[in-house]
Amino acid sequence: MEKAMKKIYHLANCGTCQQILDEFGAKAKVFEKQDIKTQKITADQLDEMKKLAGSYEALFSRRALKYRELGLNSKELSEQEYRKYILDEYTFLKRPVIINEDKIFIGNAPKTVAAAKSSM
């Protein structure tokens, strides 16, 4: 990693993501924001997230509508498959993903949001 990263991957049309960003208030202003629907995640970005998260599975959302639609709920997915699905379909990224230097916060669980907020 070349410089300390401060980035938030989110969906602009997701009410929960917007609520979380609002909650961070001014603290979020120093973070680069990427709407993953309009600006697709690159393989390099996903690999960087994986380095911090420990696995692609940790970044994968089982709440995505396509998870059941594609029958993935009845399959054992490999790390490479998790990676492929996240890159193919933005809704498979658990969000928001907040990267604050060497820490990563994934998803919208209250505990995760509180930890992200206190790291800012």
C-alpha positions in Angstrom: 0.0 0.0 0.0 1.6 3.3 -1.1 -0.1 5.7 1.2 -2.5 5.4 4.2 -5.9 4.8 2.7 -9.1 6.3 3.9 -11.9 5.0 1.7 -15.5 4.1 2.0 -17.1 1.7 -0.5 -20.9 2.2 -0.5 -24.0 2.3 -2.5 -25.5 5.8 -3.1 -29.0 4.4 -3.3 -28.7 2.3 -0.2 -30.6 4.0 2.7 -28.5 2.1 5.3 -25.2 3.2 3.8 -26.4 6.8 3.6 -27.6 6.7 7.2 -24.1 5.4 8.3 -22.3 8.1 6.3 -24.6 10.7 7.9 -23.8 9.3 11.3 -20.0 9.8 10.7 -20.7 13.4 9.8 -17.6 15.6 9.2 -15.3 12.7 10.1 -16.3 11.0 6.8 -15.2 14.1 4.8 -11.6 13.0 4.8 -12.5 9.6 3.3 -12.6 9.0 -0.5 -16.1 7.6 -1.3 -16.8 5.1 -4.1 -20.3 4.3 -5.1 -19.8 0.7 -6.2 -22.8 0.7 -8.5 -21.5 3.6 -10.7 -17.8 2.9 -10.2 -17.1 -0.8 -10.2 -14.7 -2.3 -7.8 -11.4 -3.3 -9.5 -9.7 -6.6 -8.9 -6.8 -4.7 -7.2 -9.2 -2.9 -4.9 -10.9 -6.2 -3.9 -7.5 -7.9 -3.4 -6.4 -4.9 -1.1 -9.7 -5.4 0.9 -9.0 -9.1 1.2 -5.5 -8.4 2.6 -7.1 -6.4 5.4 -10.1 -8.7 5.9 -8.3 -12.0 5.7 -10.7 -13.6 3.2 -13.0 -12.8 0.3 -15.7 -14.6 2.2 -15.6 -11.9 4.9 -16.4 -9.4 2.2 -19.2 -11.4 0.7 -22.9 -10.6 1.3 -25.3 -13.5 1.6 -28.2 -11.0 1.8 -27.8 -10.1 -1.9 -31.0 -11.2 -3.8 -28.9 -13.0 -6.4 -27.4 -15.2 -3.7 -30.5 -17.3 -3.6 -31.5 -16.6 -7.3 -28.2 -18.2 -8.4 -28.6 -21.1 -6.0 -25.3 -20.1 -4.2 -27.0 -20.7 -0.8 -26.8 -24.5 -1.5 -23.1 -24.5 -2.7 -19.8 -24.5 -0.9 -18.0 -21.5 -2.5 -14.2 -21.3 -2.7 -12.3 -18.1 -2.0 -11.8 -17.7 -5.8 -15.5 -18.1 -6.4 -16.3 -15.4 -3.7 -13.8 -13.1 -5.4 -15.4 -13.8 -8.9 -18.9 -13.2 -7.7 -18.0 -9.9 -5.9 -16.2 -8.6 -9.0 -19.1 -9.8 -11.3 -21.9 -8.3 -9.3 -21.5 -5.3 -7.0 -24.4 -6.4 -4.7 -22.3 -9.3 -3.5 -20.0 -6.9 -1.6 -21.1 -6.6 2.0 -21.4 -2.8 2.6 -20.4 -0.4 3.5 -16.7 -1.3 3.5 -14.7 1.3 5.4 -10.9 1.3 5.2 -9.1 3.5 7.7 -5.4 3.1 7.0 -4.7 -0.5 8.1 -8.1 -1.3 9.5 -11.1 -2.5 7.7 -14.8 -2.4 8.8 -17.2 -4.5 6.8 -21.0 -4.3 6.8 -23.6 -2.4 8.8 -23.8 -4.2 12.1 -24.1 -1.6 14.9 -20.9 -2.9 16.5 -19.0 -2.6 13.2 -20.3 0.9 12.6 -19.4 2.0 16.1 -15.9 0.6 15.8 -15.4 2.3 12.5 -16.7 5.6 13.9 -14.3 5.4 16.9 -11.3 4.6 14.6 -11.9 7.9 12.7 
